[in-house]
Every structure is written in C-alpha cells, then in structure tokens.
Amino acid sequence: MIKSNLSLVFFFIWSVSLCQTTSASQELSISPVSEKFPRKLINDGQSWVNSPNAKDQQTVGLGYLLMARGYSLLGEDDKSIKLVNQACAEFEKNKEYKSLFDAKLKLAEIYLSEGEFEKSSEVYVQLLNDAEDQSDTLHMILANNGLGIIFRNLREYYKAKQCYDNALEMCRQLNDDYCYSVTYKNLGTYYFYLKNYDKAVDFYQKSYTYWAKREDHEDQCGLINNIGNAFREKGDLDQAKKEYIKAFDISNALGSNYLHVVILKNLGILAIKEKKIPLALRYFNEAIGSAHNYGLIRIEQEILYQESVLKYQSGDYKSAYEKYTLYENNRDSIYTADRTENVIKLINKLETEKERKIIEGIKREHQIRELTNTRNILVLVLILLLMGVVVIVLIYGNRSKQKVTLALEDQRDRIMVQKDELAKLNRTLTEAQNNLESQVLQRTYELQRMNDLMREEMEERKKAVQSLHDYQEYLMELLNSVADPLFVKDTGHKWVLLNAAFGKFIGRKVEDLIGKSDDDIFLQEEAHEFWEKDDLVFATGEENENEELLTPEDGKTRTIRTKKQLNR
C-alpha cells in the first residue's frame, strides 16, 4: 500500500543520468529525442495498473499518472489527458485528496502547455477552491502559481503579481522548499517579461538551490532554460550558451519533446545575437518541424515570429511575409479577445465567490453572537430567579428589609452594567458588518468598471485592425483605378505589385504574374532589353523613359513607351 501523504511523489520516482555535456565552445549536435525514459515511465505505470494490488485505487491512480507523465514527455497530450482523468476517478473513489489534487495539477499543466488557457484556468480555480476546503496550503500555492502564469501569458501583469504574492505569503506559512522553488521560478519569469533581467536571474538562482542536488526533472530543465534566457538578454552570451546546452542534455535524457523544441528555439535566438544567421535558421527549422509534428502550436507560432524577423532583416521580404502570415494565423488561434475575456470573467467569479464566503462567515459569526446574547439573557433570567429565591429565603429568615433591598440594588446594578456592555458589543458588530458590506460593494463596482474598460479597449483594437484592412483595400482599389499599366519589380526582375490595367494589357490575371519575370511571359530578346533598362535604373537611381518592343501571348508585336524610376 502506498501512503496517500506522499504528495507529488510520482514526479520524482525515476532518476535519470545526464548525457555527456557538450562543450560550450562547440556547436550543438542536434539529434532526435530519445524515447527511452518516457517509455520506461509508461511501462512501469502499466505494471502498477496491472499489479496484484490493482484493487488499491491509490496504486492504480499513481500508475495512470506515471503513464500520463511519459506520454506528456512524448508530446502525446491527448493520451496524457485521458490517463490523468482516469487517475482522478481512481483517487475520488478512495477520497485520496492529495493525490487527486496532484492529478488535477498535472491536467492544468498539460492544458497550459497547449495554450488552452480557459480550460487550464478552470482546473486551477477548481483546484484552489477544493484545496482551500481541505486546508491544503501546498496545492493552494501551486494553483496560485498556475493562475499567475496564465495572467502573465495574457499580459495581465498586475493580476499575475497578485497571484505570486499570495503564493509567496502562503510559502512563508508552510515553509516548504519545493513551493518556494516553484514561486521563485515564476517570479523570475515575471520579471523577465518586464525586462528586469537582474531580478529575473536573482529569483531563478534562488529557485535553482532546490534543484541543484536533485535528479533530472522537467521543472529543473525548464528552470535552467529560463536562466539561459535571462543571461542571453543581459548580454552574457557565453553563460547563456552553457545553460542552454545543460538544459538540452537534460531534455534529451528525459525524452521531453516539448523542452527539446523550446530549447532549440532559444538556441536560435542566441545564434541571432551571435550573428550566426545560418546556424539560427538551422535551429529554427529543426524546432518548427518538431513543434509541428508534436502539435505544439504556441511554441510553433513563437518560432515563426522569430523566423519572420530574421528573414526580414536579411532582405528576404517574401519569405518574411509568408512566415509572418503563418505566425498571425497561429497567434489568432491561441490569443483572442474572447478567450482572454472568458479567463478574466472566470477569475473574477473566483474573487466574487471568495467575498461571498467571507460575508457568509461574518453572518455565521453574527448568528453565533446573537445566540451568545440569548444565552446571556437566559443566564440573567436565572440569576433573577435565584435572586427571587434568595429574597424569599431572606424574608422567611427574618433578615432585615434593608439588607434585602441593598442586595437587590447591587444585583440590579450589575445587571445594568452587563446590559450596557452587551449593547456596546452589538453596536460594534453592526458597524463592522456595515463597513464590510460597503467594502464588498465598492470592490464589486471596481471590478465591473475594470471589465467595462477592458471591453472598450478590445473594441478599439478591433476597429483599428478593421481600419488598417480597409486602408489596404483602398490603396489597391486606387492602383486599379489607374488606366495606365503599372508594375513594381524587385532586383531579381520579378513582379511584386501590379495593377489590373497591366494584367489586362498582358492578357493574364494579376495573381498569375506575381513572382514571375519578363522571360516567363515575353520573348527572351525583349526580356533582356527590359532587364538592361531595369539594371540601369537600379545602378544609377535615375529615371529612365524608353520605347521598347513588346510581344504578348497573342503574338502581335507592339511598340510601347516605358517609364521606370527607383523607389527605395
């Protein structure tokens, strides 16, 4: 029987030896990721599920999680998600909450790696509520970190920092090294996004003190990669390269396709900073191929963006445009205003739910106070009854009337004092309740106002994009309205822009001519004459006007007058 209090144990069950580290002075040798370790995890998990103790839901659930980790490393997230859900079902049967929370955490991390922020935030919010109900501080910390990552990716940096601060405050209460490591790592990435690289390195190194003496793990590999990113942006390229190579070796040992692609992308960016353009393209091409194969859309679009910038800087504008178009398409499938708004609504719902619980707690406390007051009144009644008995005893005992009167007055004074104290206490509780309700209303109004502002900003952005699109269509309509044939060539004599009059004059569709040259359409001697005038304009920069012979596809030779000028 495996004890349920071994939280997160399945992440650290199998150790891995590092491959031989490549020297930082050499170029990295790219080879396919070894599937040995992930396959071992899958096989071992299968043996747990099929073991003689398979009736034990804890053992079966951990077996499913072990298999899910293996498939996650291989990039087969659909299988991994299915296995995690099976593990959740097993843990729920036996009410193994800590293991159930581990499984939900893994599910949220898989959705997060796929860029499914809505699904991921939904799981994290559920995990945060369930962990709070079970007083499980560790998983509350990890859920806050997950929500912080989502807000960071959505560029909601203020909300991300709130999540990390909440996690850090709970870390101080729990005093757990692993929780500190996770929170420090995410704070490092937060400051990296804000371009405060010194703080980023500081937090990353604080986080690494936990992993330095432990076996290889995905979190360790990702942290080393992040350290490399920070050194790269600080300008320490040699140190960055050392960190990337170390992370690359660990990713290969773990068999992680996701980390393999991420590190290749970062090595490409490093090669750009080292002005090794062919090497950068090599890394990017390898990374984008792997990302596409494993369905890592979010990473693929980041690489496409880097490639488009690189192509543009090298003057290959057509390739740059193609890469950027692919990037835009992928980005639109991942980051959309609607998805961002849905996540914000989900988190605001969480905050409202928390405030509702606080109000309910105050109401329950107020009810307890009222019951206490009722009890006090009953006690006072009993005291009065006792006083009556005492009076009767005193009367029948021939006690003096004066003593009885004094005793009654003294008791009455005490009762009045207690009534005054109770009245003050009730007033204080009422004022506290009114203040709290006022603060809750004010906070609700502020949240609604923030949501309205965000919606207005999104509408403005949509209008700006539509305006740009309308302007581009207007420019093309303007060119097509010119009756004279117009064309634009690049230095390779290829047409890059044509108006409708030119296509009509040649007898071809405009879209069929883009990217082609004169020798694809006209006679070679005519094309060479055109090119001589093109080269003359490119060389001198002066305007050229010339009469030339032109034979379109109808075979009729015409004399045309062409005016050419250089546009830089």
C-alpha positions, 0 to 999 in steps of 0.5 A: 500500500502506498501512503496517500501523504506522499504528495507529488511523489510520482514526479520524482520516482525515476532518476535519470543520468545526464548525457555527456555535456557538450562543450560550450565552445562547440556547436550543438549536435542536434539529434532526435529525442530519445524515447527511452525514459518516457517509455520506461515511465509508461511501462512501469505505470502499466505494471502498477495498473496491472499489479496484484494490488490493482484493487488499491485505487491509490496504486492504480491512480499513481500508475495512470499518472506515471503513464500520463507523465511519459506520454506528456514527455512524448508530446502525446497530450491527448493520451496524457489527458485521458490517463490523468482523468482516469487517475482522478476517478481512481483517487475520488473513489478512495477520497485520496485528496492529495493525490487527486489534487496532484492529478488535477495539477498535472491536467492544468499543466498539460492544458497550459502547455497547449495554450488552452488557457480557459480550460487550464484556468478552470482546473486551477480555480477548481483546484484552489477552491477544493484545496482551500476546503481541505486546508491544503496550503501546498496545492493552494500555492501551486494553483496560485502559481498556475493562475499567475502564469496564465495572467502573465501569458495574457499580459495581465501583469498586475493580476499575475503579481497578485497571484505570486504574492499570495503564493509567496505569503502562503510559502512563508506559512508552510515553509516548504522548499519545493513551493518556494522553488516553484514561486521563485521560478515564476517570479523570475519569469515575471520579471523577465517579461518586464525586462528586469533581467537582474531580478529575473536571474536573482529569483531563478538562482534562488529557485535553482538551490532546490534543484541543484542536488536533485535528479533530472526533472522537467521543472529543473530543465525548464528552470535552467532554460529560463536562466539561459534566457535571462543571461542571453538578454543581459548580454552574457552570451557565453553563460547563456550558451552553457545553460542552454546546452545543460538544459538540452542534455537534460531534455534529451535524457528525459525524452521531453519533446516539448523542452527539446523544441523550446530549447532549440528555439532559444538556441536560435535566438542566441545564434541571432545575437551571435550573428550566426544567421545560418546556424539560427535558421538551422535551429529554427527549422529543426524546432518548427518541424518538431513543434509541428509534428508534436502539435505544439502550436504556441511554441510553433507560432513563437518560432515563426515570429522569430523566423519572420524577423530574421528573414526580414532583416536579411532582405528576404521580404517574401519569405518574411511575409509568408512566415509572418502570415503563418505566425498571425494565423497561429497567434489568432488561434491561441490569443483572442479577445474572447478567450482572454475575456472568458479567463478574466470573467472566470477569475473574477467569479473566483474573487466574487465567490471568495467575498461571498464566503467571507460575508457568509462567515461574518453572518455565521459569526453574527448568528453565533453572537446573537445566540451568545446574547440569548444565552446571556439573557437566559443566564440573567433570567436565572440569576433573577430567579435565584435572586427571587429565591434568595429574597424569599429565603431572606424574608422567611429568615427574618433578615432585615428589609434593608439588607434585602433591598441593598442586595437587590440594588447591587444585583440590579446594578450589575445587571445594568452594567452587563446590559450596557456592555452587551449593547456596546458589543452589538453596536460594534458588530453592526458597524463592522458588518456595515463597513464590510458590506460597503467594502464588498460593494465598492470592490464589486463596482471596481471590478465591473468598471475594470471589465467595462474598460477592458471591453472598450479597449478590445473594441478599439483594437478591433476597429483599428485592425478593421481600419488598417484592412480597409486602408489596404483595400483602398490603396489597391482599389486606387492602383486599379483605378489607374488606366495606365499599366503599372508594375513594381519589380524587385532586383531579381526582375520579378513582379511584386505589385501590379495593377489590373490595367497591366494584367489586362494589357498582358492578357493574364490575371494579376495573381498569375504574374506575381513572382514571375519575370519578363522571360516567363511571359515575353520573348527572351530578346525583349526580356533582356532589353527590359532587364538592361533598362531595369539594371540601369535604373537600379545602378544609377537611381535615375529615371529612365523613359524608353520605347521598347518592343513588346510581344504578348501571348497573342503574338502581335508585336507592339511598340510601347513607351516605358517609364521606370524610376527607383523607389527605395 
